[in-house]
Amino acid sequence: MLIDYVKLNNFRIHKDYYLKIKPDTTLILGANGIGKTSVIEAIYLVLRGKSFKATDKEILNRESEFYRVELGKTDGEKIVATFDGNKKQFLIQDKKSARLPKKDKYPVILFLPEDMHLISTSPTKRRNYFDRILEEFDLNYHHNLLMYEKTLKQRNDLLKKIAISEQEFGLESESVFFSLNIMLSKYGTAINQTRQRYIGRINEKMTALYRSIAQNEDEIEIYYDSLCGLSQNDYYKRLDAEFRIDLMRGATKFGVHRDDFLFKFNGVLADGTASRGETRSIILALKFNEAELIETETRKKPVILLDDVFSELDKGRQTALVEKFKNHQVILTSVE
């Protein structure tokens, strides 16, 4: 698949915007604040079904009642995403859908400036990053994650309600928690297994890709830090055992929502050990790894979206990035 053009209406600061996309590399050049990232965001939204950074209401231009994004492909097909302030809708070949159908989602490699700080950022941001990667090539992962988060919110809301009202924990509440724990165990176990499986596959190539960029003999590993590598039954028992603690906290302490992904550099944590240049080489290796894995799993060549990342890289790493993605369709932004 190749993108031919993208049109934006009332999408953030863009009232009416059109961009012709080249089959190889398209450069969006301009000063900060003119909406370059918004174009990247719009393309991502149409290809993946949602923004990587905001809700639809946040995206909608404040002076408008709707936004519209149209993405045309070189084969004549187009995808249109609209939002009227309340409801989002996708239109593909005259068929309307509230969500982008799985079959119409297309793999994307998204590279943002903040990705350079992935090693030292918070566990939540690292989880979000790897969750986004796994959603690219595992269709069930997205569903399991949504169901887990929905169930977790229900459980936490009930824990807070009981704690605030100081009501007694009766049979009715016990039955509800039993059901919620079963659901969390089911989806939590599935999420954990998927994370373990794909992190293992990423690690198979991580060191080799890093060495191809850094030109040295250092070793790189991503360590999946989780206490949830259990059977579904053991997962349930752990939730049940910690119920009283959760009740006092008003939140669920145990689960895959507490996991982390740690980068190891020659056997020790990269955060605080790897230099600035080494850190950037690690992230580049991760991106290259991501692209190869997605292409293998989906048998599709992903679209590459690079948002002002060249400012974060020296000439050598810029060259490595260009060389790696020379056979992909690339859309990149840069400051003049």
Buried (B, 14 or more C-beta within 10 A) or exposed (E): BEBBBBBBBBBBEBEEBEBEBEEEBBEBEEEEEBBBBBBBBBBBBBBBBBBBBBEBEEBBBEEEEEBBBBBBBEEEEBBBBBBEEEEBEBBBEEEEEEEBEEEBBBBBBBBBBEBBEBBEBEBEEBBEBBBBBBBBBBEEBBBBBEBBEEBBEBBBEBBBEBBEEEEEEEEEBEEEBEEBBBBBBBBBBBBBBBBEEBBEBBBEBBBEBBBBBBEEEBEBBBEBEBEBBBEBEEBBBBBEEBBEEBBEBBBBBBBBBBBBBBBBBEEEEBBEBBEEEBBBBBBBBBBBBBBBBBBEBBEEBBBBBBBBBBEBBEEEBBEBBBEBBEEBBBBBBBEE
